[in-house]
C-alpha cells in the first residue's frame, strides 16, 4: 500500500504511536516527549515536530513502530 502523507499527517501518525520503553532514551524520541511515571504513559510535546522535516518525523515513527517488535 502506498500513501501520500503530508507533514500534518505524519505528525498525527507519530502522536498516535507510543514508543516502547526500550527506545524512550533515544535522542530522537526523548527530544519529542516524556514518560510520565506517575501515569505510566508517554506524552508527546505539543509542538514537538514543528521544526522537523517530514523525513525526521518519519524516522521517529519508524523507531516507535519497530520498538514493539
mmCIF file of the N, C-alpha and C atoms, coordinates in Angstrom:
data_MODEL
# 
_entry.id   MODEL 
# 
loop_
_atom_site.group_PDB 
_atom_site.id 
_atom_site.type_symbol 
_atom_site.label_atom_id 
_atom_site.label_alt_id 
_atom_site.label_comp_id 
_atom_site.label_asym_id 
_atom_site.label_entity_id 
_atom_site.label_seq_id 
_atom_site.pdbx_PDB_ins_code 
_atom_site.Cartn_x 
_atom_site.Cartn_y 
_atom_site.Cartn_z 
_atom_site.occupancy 
_atom_site.B_iso_or_equiv 
_atom_site.pdbx_formal_charge 
_atom_site.auth_seq_id 
_atom_site.auth_comp_id 
_atom_site.auth_asym_id 
_atom_site.auth_atom_id 
_atom_site.pdbx_PDB_model_num 
ATOM 1   N N  . UNK A 1 1  ? 0.846  -1.169 0.000  1.00 0.00 ? 1  UNK A N  1 
ATOM 2   C CA . UNK A 1 1  ? 0.000  0.000  0.000  1.00 0.00 ? 1  UNK A CA 1 
ATOM 3   C C  . UNK A 1 1  ? 0.896  1.239  0.000  1.00 0.00 ? 1  UNK A C  1 
ATOM 4   N N  . UNK A 1 2  ? 0.543  2.196  -0.815 1.00 0.00 ? 2  UNK A N  1 
ATOM 5   C CA . UNK A 1 2  ? 1.270  3.465  -0.851 1.00 0.00 ? 2  UNK A CA 1 
ATOM 6   C C  . UNK A 1 2  ? 0.321  4.569  -0.434 1.00 0.00 ? 2  UNK A C  1 
ATOM 7   N N  . UNK A 1 3  ? 0.822  5.450  0.414  1.00 0.00 ? 3  UNK A N  1 
ATOM 8   C CA . UNK A 1 3  ? 0.038  6.586  0.880  1.00 0.00 ? 3  UNK A CA 1 
ATOM 9   C C  . UNK A 1 3  ? 0.804  7.862  0.609  1.00 0.00 ? 3  UNK A C  1 
ATOM 10  N N  . UNK A 1 4  ? 0.091  8.917  0.356  1.00 0.00 ? 4  UNK A N  1 
ATOM 11  C CA . UNK A 1 4  ? 0.698  10.229 0.166  1.00 0.00 ? 4  UNK A CA 1 
ATOM 12  C C  . UNK A 1 4  ? 0.381  11.052 1.409  1.00 0.00 ? 4  UNK A C  1 
ATOM 13  N N  . UNK A 1 5  ? 1.358  11.140 2.319  1.00 0.00 ? 5  UNK A N  1 
ATOM 14  C CA . UNK A 1 5  ? 1.152  11.835 3.583  1.00 0.00 ? 5  UNK A CA 1 
ATOM 15  C C  . UNK A 1 5  ? 1.905  13.155 3.591  1.00 0.00 ? 5  UNK A C  1 
ATOM 16  N N  . UNK A 1 6  ? 1.264  14.192 4.085  1.00 0.00 ? 6  UNK A N  1 
ATOM 17  C CA . UNK A 1 6  ? 1.963  15.458 4.266  1.00 0.00 ? 6  UNK A CA 1 
ATOM 18  C C  . UNK A 1 6  ? 2.469  15.533 5.709  1.00 0.00 ? 6  UNK A C  1 
ATOM 19  N N  . UNK A 1 7  ? 3.103  16.630 6.065  1.00 0.00 ? 7  UNK A N  1 
ATOM 20  C CA . UNK A 1 7  ? 3.707  16.774 7.387  1.00 0.00 ? 7  UNK A CA 1 
ATOM 21  C C  . UNK A 1 7  ? 2.668  16.636 8.496  1.00 0.00 ? 7  UNK A C  1 
ATOM 22  N N  . UNK A 1 8  ? 1.521  17.231 8.317  1.00 0.00 ? 8  UNK A N  1 
ATOM 23  C CA . UNK A 1 8  ? 0.467  17.155 9.335  1.00 0.00 ? 8  UNK A CA 1 
ATOM 24  C C  . UNK A 1 8  ? 0.010  15.707 9.536  1.00 0.00 ? 8  UNK A C  1 
ATOM 25  N N  . UNK A 1 9  ? -0.116 14.968 8.443  1.00 0.00 ? 9  UNK A N  1 
ATOM 26  C CA . UNK A 1 9  ? -0.488 13.554 8.521  1.00 0.00 ? 9  UNK A CA 1 
ATOM 27  C C  . UNK A 1 9  ? 0.566  12.749 9.285  1.00 0.00 ? 9  UNK A C  1 
ATOM 28  N N  . UNK A 1 10 ? 1.832  13.005 8.993  1.00 0.00 ? 10 UNK A N  1 
ATOM 29  C CA . UNK A 1 10 ? 2.914  12.284 9.659  1.00 0.00 ? 10 UNK A CA 1 
ATOM 30  C C  . UNK A 1 10 ? 2.934  12.565 11.157 1.00 0.00 ? 10 UNK A C  1 
ATOM 31  N N  . UNK A 1 11 ? 2.700  13.812 11.532 1.00 0.00 ? 11 UNK A N  1 
ATOM 32  C CA . UNK A 1 11 ? 2.661  14.170 12.953 1.00 0.00 ? 11 UNK A CA 1 
ATOM 33  C C  . UNK A 1 11 ? 1.534  13.416 13.648 1.00 0.00 ? 11 UNK A C  1 
ATOM 34  N N  . UNK A 1 12 ? 0.377  13.358 13.025 1.00 0.00 ? 12 UNK A N  1 
ATOM 35  C CA . UNK A 1 12 ? -0.749 12.615 13.599 1.00 0.00 ? 12 UNK A CA 1 
ATOM 36  C C  . UNK A 1 12 ? -0.414 11.133 13.729 1.00 0.00 ? 12 UNK A C  1 
ATOM 37  N N  . UNK A 1 13 ? 0.259  10.600 12.739 1.00 0.00 ? 13 UNK A N  1 
ATOM 38  C CA . UNK A 1 13 ? 0.650  9.197  12.762 1.00 0.00 ? 13 UNK A CA 1 
ATOM 39  C C  . UNK A 1 13 ? 1.585  8.914  13.934 1.00 0.00 ? 13 UNK A C  1 
ATOM 40  N N  . UNK A 1 14 ? 2.589  9.760  14.114 1.00 0.00 ? 14 UNK A N  1 
ATOM 41  C CA . UNK A 1 14 ? 3.544  9.573  15.204 1.00 0.00 ? 14 UNK A CA 1 
ATOM 42  C C  . UNK A 1 14 ? 2.858  9.733  16.554 1.00 0.00 ? 14 UNK A C  1 
ATOM 43  N N  . UNK A 1 15 ? 2.056  10.760 16.704 1.00 0.00 ? 15 UNK A N  1 
ATOM 44  C CA . UNK A 1 15 ? 1.426  11.011 18.001 1.00 0.00 ? 15 UNK A CA 1 
ATOM 45  C C  . UNK A 1 15 ? 0.408  9.940  18.376 1.00 0.00 ? 15 UNK A C  1 
ATOM 46  N N  . UNK A 1 16 ? 0.007  9.140  17.417 1.00 0.00 ? 16 UNK A N  1 
ATOM 47  C CA . UNK A 1 16 ? -0.871 8.012  17.706 1.00 0.00 ? 16 UNK A CA 1 
ATOM 48  C C  . UNK A 1 16 ? -0.111 6.737  18.021 1.00 0.00 ? 16 UNK A C  1 
ATOM 49  N N  . UNK A 1 17 ? 1.211  6.816  18.055 1.00 0.00 ? 17 UNK A N  1 
ATOM 50  C CA . UNK A 1 17 ? 2.070  5.658  18.286 1.00 0.00 ? 17 UNK A CA 1 
ATOM 51  C C  . UNK A 1 17 ? 3.023  5.966  19.427 1.00 0.00 ? 17 UNK A C  1 
ATOM 52  N N  . UNK A 1 18 ? 2.886  5.270  20.531 1.00 0.00 ? 18 UNK A N  1 
ATOM 53  C CA . UNK A 1 18 ? 3.798  5.479  21.656 1.00 0.00 ? 18 UNK A CA 1 
ATOM 54  C C  . UNK A 1 18 ? 5.034  4.605  21.502 1.00 0.00 ? 18 UNK A C  1 
ATOM 55  N N  . UNK A 1 19 ? 6.197  5.101  21.946 1.00 0.00 ? 19 UNK A N  1 
ATOM 56  C CA . UNK A 1 19 ? 7.397  4.274  21.905 1.00 0.00 ? 19 UNK A CA 1 
ATOM 57  C C  . UNK A 1 19 ? 7.405  3.266  23.052 1.00 0.00 ? 19 UNK A C  1 
ATOM 58  N N  . UNK A 1 20 ? 8.049  2.140  22.828 1.00 0.00 ? 20 UNK A N  1 
ATOM 59  C CA . UNK A 1 20 ? 8.267  1.171  23.888 1.00 0.00 ? 20 UNK A CA 1 
ATOM 60  C C  . UNK A 1 20 ? 9.369  1.715  24.799 1.00 0.00 ? 20 UNK A C  1 
ATOM 61  N N  . UNK A 1 21 ? 9.419  1.227  26.026 1.00 0.00 ? 21 UNK A N  1 
ATOM 62  C CA . UNK A 1 21 ? 10.426 1.691  26.979 1.00 0.00 ? 21 UNK A CA 1 
ATOM 63  C C  . UNK A 1 21 ? 11.851 1.558  26.452 1.00 0.00 ? 21 UNK A C  1 
ATOM 64  N N  . UNK A 1 22 ? 12.109 0.564  25.622 1.00 0.00 ? 22 UNK A N  1 
ATOM 65  C CA . UNK A 1 22 ? 13.472 0.328  25.155 1.00 0.00 ? 22 UNK A CA 1 
ATOM 66  C C  . UNK A 1 22 ? 13.995 1.395  24.194 1.00 0.00 ? 22 UNK A C  1 
ATOM 67  N N  . UNK A 1 23 ? 13.163 2.288  23.662 1.00 0.00 ? 23 UNK A N  1 
ATOM 68  C CA . UNK A 1 23 ? 13.652 3.361  22.785 1.00 0.00 ? 23 UNK A CA 1 
ATOM 69  C C  . UNK A 1 23 ? 13.371 4.761  23.333 1.00 0.00 ? 23 UNK A C  1 
ATOM 70  N N  . UNK A 1 24 ? 12.792 4.845  24.508 1.00 0.00 ? 24 UNK A N  1 
ATOM 71  C CA . UNK A 1 24 ? 12.480 6.167  25.066 1.00 0.00 ? 24 UNK A CA 1 
ATOM 72  C C  . UNK A 1 24 ? 13.721 7.002  25.335 1.00 0.00 ? 24 UNK A C  1 
ATOM 73  N N  . UNK A 1 25 ? 14.865 6.371  25.491 1.00 0.00 ? 25 UNK A N  1 
ATOM 74  C CA . UNK A 1 25 ? 16.109 7.095  25.715 1.00 0.00 ? 25 UNK A CA 1 
ATOM 75  C C  . UNK A 1 25 ? 16.778 7.579  24.440 1.00 0.00 ? 25 UNK A C  1 
ATOM 76  N N  . UNK A 1 26 ? 16.295 7.142  23.289 1.00 0.00 ? 26 UNK A N  1 
ATOM 77  C CA . UNK A 1 26 ? 16.865 7.577  22.014 1.00 0.00 ? 26 UNK A CA 1 
ATOM 78  C C  . UNK A 1 26 ? 16.692 9.091  21.884 1.00 0.00 ? 26 UNK A C  1 
ATOM 79  N N  . UNK A 1 27 ? 17.751 9.820  21.508 1.00 0.00 ? 27 UNK A N  1 
ATOM 80  C CA . UNK A 1 27 ? 17.656 11.285 21.418 1.00 0.00 ? 27 UNK A CA 1 
ATOM 81  C C  . UNK A 1 27 ? 16.524 11.786 20.519 1.00 0.00 ? 27 UNK A C  1 
ATOM 82  N N  . UNK A 1 28 ? 16.239 11.070 19.436 1.00 0.00 ? 28 UNK A N  1 
ATOM 83  C CA . UNK A 1 28 ? 15.156 11.493 18.537 1.00 0.00 ? 28 UNK A CA 1 
ATOM 84  C C  . UNK A 1 28 ? 13.802 11.382 19.223 1.00 0.00 ? 28 UNK A C  1 
ATOM 85  N N  . UNK A 1 29 ? 13.651 10.395 20.086 1.00 0.00 ? 29 UNK A N  1 
ATOM 86  C CA . UNK A 1 29 ? 12.394 10.194 20.804 1.00 0.00 ? 29 UNK A CA 1 
ATOM 87  C C  . UNK A 1 29 ? 12.329 11.124 22.012 1.00 0.00 ? 29 UNK A C  1 
ATOM 88  N N  . UNK A 1 30 ? 13.396 11.119 22.802 1.00 0.00 ? 30 UNK A N  1 
ATOM 89  C CA . UNK A 1 30 ? 13.434 11.877 24.054 1.00 0.00 ? 30 UNK A CA 1 
ATOM 90  C C  . UNK A 1 30 ? 13.204 13.373 23.838 1.00 0.00 ? 30 UNK A C  1 
ATOM 91  N N  . UNK A 1 31 ? 13.665 13.896 22.710 1.00 0.00 ? 31 UNK A N  1 
ATOM 92  C CA . UNK A 1 31 ? 13.512 15.335 22.457 1.00 0.00 ? 31 UNK A CA 1 
ATOM 93  C C  . UNK A 1 31 ? 12.078 15.719 22.093 1.00 0.00 ? 31 UNK A C  1 
ATOM 94  N N  . UNK A 1 32 ? 11.239 14.726 21.847 1.00 0.00 ? 32 UNK A N  1 
ATOM 95  C CA . UNK A 1 32 ? 9.867  14.993 21.389 1.00 0.00 ? 32 UNK A CA 1 
ATOM 96  C C  . UNK A 1 32 ? 8.796  14.736 22.436 1.00 0.00 ? 32 UNK A C  1 
ATOM 97  N N  . UNK A 1 33 ? 9.186  14.212 23.586 1.00 0.00 ? 33 UNK A N  1 
ATOM 98  C CA . UNK A 1 33 ? 8.177  13.910 24.593 1.00 0.00 ? 33 UNK A CA 1 
ATOM 99  C C  . UNK A 1 33 ? 8.801  13.414 25.874 1.00 0.00 ? 33 UNK A C  1 
ATOM 100 N N  . UNK A 1 34 ? 7.964  12.880 26.752 1.00 0.00 ? 34 UNK A N  1 
ATOM 101 C CA . UNK A 1 34 ? 8.455  12.379 28.029 1.00 0.00 ? 34 UNK A CA 1 
ATOM 102 C C  . UNK A 1 34 ? 7.538  11.279 28.550 1.00 0.00 ? 34 UNK A C  1 
ATOM 103 N N  . UNK A 1 35 ? 8.127  10.450 29.406 1.00 0.00 ? 35 UNK A N  1 
ATOM 104 C CA . UNK A 1 35 ? 7.376  9.366  30.019 1.00 0.00 ? 35 UNK A CA 1 
ATOM 105 C C  . UNK A 1 35 ? 6.951  9.809  31.405 1.00 0.00 ? 35 UNK A C  1 
ATOM 106 N N  . UNK A 1 36 ? 5.663  9.811  31.652 1.00 0.00 ? 36 UNK A N  1 
ATOM 107 C CA . UNK A 1 36 ? 5.143  10.172 32.966 1.00 0.00 ? 36 UNK A CA 1 
ATOM 108 C C  . UNK A 1 36 ? 4.991  8.932  33.824 1.00 0.00 ? 36 UNK A C  1 
ATOM 109 N N  . UNK A 1 37 ? 5.933  8.735  34.741 1.00 0.00 ? 37 UNK A N  1 
ATOM 110 C CA . UNK A 1 37 ? 5.902  7.527  35.567 1.00 0.00 ? 37 UNK A CA 1 
ATOM 111 C C  . UNK A 1 37 ? 4.667  7.458  36.448 1.00 0.00 ? 37 UNK A C  1 
ATOM 112 N N  . UNK A 1 38 ? 4.179  8.594  36.892 1.00 0.00 ? 38 UNK A N  1 
ATOM 113 C CA . UNK A 1 38 ? 3.002  8.568  37.764 1.00 0.00 ? 38 UNK A CA 1 
ATOM 114 C C  . UNK A 1 38 ? 1.770  8.046  37.043 1.00 0.00 ? 38 UNK A C  1 
ATOM 115 N N  . UNK A 1 39 ? 1.686  8.314  35.742 1.00 0.00 ? 39 UNK A N  1 
ATOM 116 C CA . UNK A 1 39 ? 0.545  7.845  34.951 1.00 0.00 ? 39 UNK A CA 1 
ATOM 117 C C  . UNK A 1 39 ? 0.896  6.624  34.104 1.00 0.00 ? 39 UNK A C  1 
ATOM 118 N N  . UNK A 1 40 ? 2.188  6.314  34.018 1.00 0.00 ? 40 UNK A N  1 
ATOM 119 C CA . UNK A 1 40 ? 2.636  5.161  33.252 1.00 0.00 ? 40 UNK A CA 1 
ATOM 120 C C  . UNK A 1 40 ? 2.378  5.273  31.765 1.00 0.00 ? 40 UNK A C  1 
ATOM 121 N N  . UNK A 1 41 ? 2.590  6.472  31.230 1.00 0.00 ? 41 UNK A N  1 
ATOM 122 C CA . UNK A 1 41 ? 2.339  6.635  29.792 1.00 0.00 ? 41 UNK A CA 1 
ATOM 123 C C  . UNK A 1 41 ? 3.293  7.662  29.183 1.00 0.00 ? 41 UNK A C  1 
ATOM 124 N N  . UNK A 1 42 ? 3.418  7.589  27.875 1.00 0.00 ? 42 UNK A N  1 
ATOM 125 C CA . UNK A 1 42 ? 4.244  8.514  27.107 1.00 0.00 ? 42 UNK A CA 1 
ATOM 126 C C  . UNK A 1 42 ? 3.391  9.701  26.691 1.00 0.00 ? 42 UNK A C  1 
ATOM 127 N N  . UNK A 1 43 ? 3.948  10.903 26.804 1.00 0.00 ? 43 UNK A N  1 
ATOM 128 C CA . UNK A 1 43 ? 3.263  12.116 26.353 1.00 0.00 ? 43 UNK A CA 1 
ATOM 129 C C  . UNK A 1 43 ? 4.145  12.845 25.351 1.00 0.00 ? 43 UNK A C  1 
ATOM 130 N N  . UNK A 1 44 ? 3.611  13.059 24.157 1.00 0.00 ? 44 UNK A N  1 
ATOM 131 C CA . UNK A 1 44 ? 4.326  13.826 23.138 1.00 0.00 ? 44 UNK A CA 1 
ATOM 132 C C  . UNK A 1 44 ? 4.210  15.308 23.459 1.00 0.00 ? 44 UNK A C  1 
ATOM 133 N N  . UNK A 1 45 ? 5.308  16.055 23.263 1.00 0.00 ? 45 UNK A N  1 
ATOM 134 C CA . UNK A 1 45 ? 5.255  17.509 23.408 1.00 0.00 ? 45 UNK A CA 1 
ATOM 135 C C  . UNK A 1 45 ? 4.340  18.074 22.324 1.00 0.00 ? 45 UNK A C  1 
ATOM 136 N N  . UNK A 1 46 ? 3.522  19.041 22.684 1.00 0.00 ? 46 UNK A N  1 
ATOM 137 C CA . UNK A 1 46 ? 2.522  19.574 21.768 1.00 0.00 ? 46 UNK A CA 1 
ATOM 138 C C  . UNK A 1 46 ? 3.140  20.057 20.459 1.00 0.00 ? 46 UNK A C  1 
ATOM 139 N N  . UNK A 1 47 ? 4.243  20.779 20.530 1.00 0.00 ? 47 UNK A N  1 
ATOM 140 C CA . UNK A 1 47 ? 4.879  21.346 19.340 1.00 0.00 ? 47 UNK A CA 1 
ATOM 141 C C  . UNK A 1 47 ? 6.176  20.611 18.969 1.00 0.00 ? 47 UNK A C  1 
ATOM 142 N N  . UNK A 1 48 ? 6.252  19.366 19.332 1.00 0.00 ? 48 UNK A N  1 
ATOM 143 C CA . UNK A 1 48 ? 7.494  18.597 19.176 1.00 0.00 ? 48 UNK A CA 1 
ATOM 144 C C  . UNK A 1 48 ? 8.028  18.548 17.753 1.00 0.00 ? 48 UNK A C  1 
ATOM 145 N N  . UNK A 1 49 ? 7.158  18.535 16.770 1.00 0.00 ? 49 UNK A N  1 
ATOM 146 C CA . UNK A 1 49 ? 7.608  18.279 15.401 1.00 0.00 ? 49 UNK A CA 1 
ATOM 147 C C  . UNK A 1 49 ? 7.548  19.499 14.486 1.00 0.00 ? 49 UNK A C  1 
ATOM 148 N N  . UNK A 1 50 ? 7.297  20.670 15.040 1.00 0.00 ? 50 UNK A N  1 
ATOM 149 C CA . UNK A 1 50 ? 7.181  21.875 14.207 1.00 0.00 ? 50 UNK A CA 1 
ATOM 150 C C  . UNK A 1 50 ? 8.445  22.160 13.414 1.00 0.00 ? 50 UNK A C  1 
ATOM 151 N N  . UNK A 1 51 ? 9.599  21.969 14.020 1.00 0.00 ? 51 UNK A N  1 
ATOM 152 C CA . UNK A 1 51 ? 10.862 22.276 13.350 1.00 0.00 ? 51 UNK A CA 1 
ATOM 153 C C  . UNK A 1 51 ? 11.482 21.097 12.624 1.00 0.00 ? 51 UNK A C  1 
ATOM 154 N N  . UNK A 1 52 ? 10.770 19.996 12.554 1.00 0.00 ? 52 UNK A N  1 
ATOM 155 C CA . UNK A 1 52 ? 11.299 18.775 11.930 1.00 0.00 ? 52 UNK A CA 1 
ATOM 156 C C  . UNK A 1 52 ? 10.879 18.665 10.470 1.00 0.00 ? 52 UNK A C  1 
ATOM 157 N N  . UNK A 1 53 ? 11.727 18.025 9.703  1.00 0.00 ? 53 UNK A N  1 
ATOM 158 C CA . UNK A 1 53 ? 11.368 17.727 8.314  1.00 0.00 ? 53 UNK A CA 1 
ATOM 159 C C  . UNK A 1 53 ? 10.454 16.498 8.297  1.00 0.00 ? 53 UNK A C  1 
ATOM 160 N N  . UNK A 1 54 ? 9.825  16.258 7.165  1.00 0.00 ? 54 UNK A N  1 
ATOM 161 C CA . UNK A 1 54 ? 8.979  15.071 7.028  1.00 0.00 ? 54 UNK A CA 1 
ATOM 162 C C  . UNK A 1 54 ? 9.804  13.803 7.227  1.00 0.00 ? 54 UNK A C  1 
ATOM 163 N N  . UNK A 1 55 ? 11.030 13.800 6.738  1.00 0.00 ? 55 UNK A N  1 
ATOM 164 C CA . UNK A 1 55 ? 11.909 12.635 6.898  1.00 0.00 ? 55 UNK A CA 1 
ATOM 165 C C  . UNK A 1 55 ? 12.213 12.379 8.371  1.00 0.00 ? 55 UNK A C  1 
ATOM 166 N N  . UNK A 1 56 ? 12.499 13.430 9.130  1.00 0.00 ? 56 UNK A N  1 
ATOM 167 C CA . UNK A 1 56 ? 12.790 13.272 10.557 1.00 0.00 ? 56 UNK A CA 1 
ATOM 168 C C  . UNK A 1 56 ? 11.574 12.732 11.315 1.00 0.00 ? 56 UNK A C  1 
ATOM 169 N N  . UNK A 1 57 ? 10.400 13.213 10.977 1.00 0.00 ? 57 UNK A N  1 
ATOM 170 C CA . UNK A 1 57 ? 9.175  12.736 11.624 1.00 0.00 ? 57 UNK A CA 1 
ATOM 171 C C  . UNK A 1 57 ? 8.961  11.263 11.297 1.00 0.00 ? 57 UNK A C  1 
ATOM 172 N N  . UNK A 1 58 ? 9.187  10.898 10.051 1.00 0.00 ? 58 UNK A N  1 
ATOM 173 C CA . UNK A 1 58 ? 9.030  9.505  9.645  1.00 0.00 ? 58 UNK A CA 1 
ATOM 174 C C  . UNK A 1 58 ? 10.026 8.601  10.381 1.00 0.00 ? 58 UNK A C  1 
ATOM 175 N N  . UNK A 1 59 ? 11.240 9.083  10.607 1.00 0.00 ? 59 UNK A N  1 
ATOM 176 C CA . UNK A 1 59 ? 12.237 8.304  11.343 1.00 0.00 ? 59 UNK A CA 1 
ATOM 177 C C  . UNK A 1 59 ? 11.781 8.052  12.775 1.00 0.00 ? 59 UNK A C  1 
ATOM 178 N N  . UNK A 1 60 ? 11.180 9.052  13.403 1.00 0.00 ? 60 UNK A N  1 
ATOM 179 C CA . UNK A 1 60 ? 10.643 8.879  14.757 1.00 0.00 ? 60 UNK A CA 1 
ATOM 180 C C  . UNK A 1 60 ? 9.527  7.844  14.735 1.00 0.00 ? 60 UNK A C  1 
ATOM 181 N N  . UNK A 1 61 ? 8.668  7.921  13.737 1.00 0.00 ? 61 UNK A N  1 
ATOM 182 C CA . UNK A 1 61 ? 7.592  6.932  13.605 1.00 0.00 ? 61 UNK A CA 1 
ATOM 183 C C  . UNK A 1 61 ? 8.162  5.518  13.475 1.00 0.00 ? 61 UNK A C  1 
ATOM 184 N N  . UNK A 1 62 ? 9.175  5.356  12.633 1.00 0.00 ? 62 UNK A N  1 
ATOM 185 C CA . UNK A 1 62 ? 9.785  4.039  12.442 1.00 0.00 ? 62 UNK A CA 1 
ATOM 186 C C  . UNK A 1 62 ? 10.384 3.506  13.745 1.00 0.00 ? 62 UNK A C  1 
ATOM 187 N N  . UNK A 1 63 ? 11.046 4.379  14.496 1.00 0.00 ? 63 UNK A N  1 
ATOM 188 C CA . UNK A 1 63 ? 11.605 3.963  15.784 1.00 0.00 ? 63 UNK A CA 1 
ATOM 189 C C  . UNK A 1 63 ? 10.504 3.467  16.721 1.00 0.00 ? 63 UNK A C  1 
ATOM 190 N N  . UNK A 1 64 ? 9.420  4.221  16.796 1.00 0.00 ? 64 UNK A N  1 
ATOM 191 C CA . UNK A 1 64 ? 8.307  3.838  17.677 1.00 0.00 ? 64 UNK A CA 1 
ATOM 192 C C  . UNK A 1 64 ? 7.679  2.527  17.228 1.00 0.00 ? 64 UNK A C  1 
ATOM 193 N N  . UNK A 1 65 ? 7.382  2.445  15.964 1.00 0.00 ? 65 UNK A N  1 
ATOM 194 C CA . UNK A 1 65 ? 6.720  1.251  15.417 1.00 0.00 ? 65 UNK A CA 1 
ATOM 195 C C  . UNK A 1 65 ? 7.571  0.005  15.627 1.00 0.00 ? 65 UNK A C  1 
ATOM 196 N N  . UNK A 1 66 ? 8.842  0.106  15.302 1.00 0.00 ? 66 UNK A N  1 
ATOM 197 C CA . UNK A 1 66 ? 9.729  -1.052 15.402 1.00 0.00 ? 66 UNK A CA 1 
ATOM 198 C C  . UNK A 1 66 ? 10.091 -1.409 16.839 1.00 0.00 ? 66 UNK A C  1 
ATOM 199 N N  . UNK A 1 67 ? 9.880  -0.492 17.766 1.00 0.00 ? 67 UNK A N  1 
ATOM 200 C CA . UNK A 1 67 ? 10.212 -0.770 19.164 1.00 0.00 ? 67 UNK A CA 1 
ATOM 201 C C  . UNK A 1 67 ? 9.282  -1.810 19.780 1.00 0.00 ? 67 UNK A C  1 
ATOM 202 N N  . UNK A 1 68 ? 8.163  -2.055 19.157 1.00 0.00 ? 68 UNK A N  1 
ATOM 203 C CA . UNK A 1 68 ? 7.191  -3.021 19.679 1.00 0.00 ? 68 UNK A CA 1 
ATOM 204 C C  . UNK A 1 68 ? 7.349  -4.407 19.072 1.00 0.00 ? 68 UNK A C  1 
ATOM 205 N N  . UNK A 1 69 ? 8.312  -4.596 18.196 1.00 0.00 ? 69 UNK A N  1 
ATOM 206 C CA . UNK A 1 69 ? 8.521  -5.914 17.563 1.00 0.00 ? 69 UNK A CA 1 
ATOM 207 C C  . UNK A 1 69 ? 9.334  -6.816 18.455 1.00 0.00 ? 69 UNK A C  1 
# 
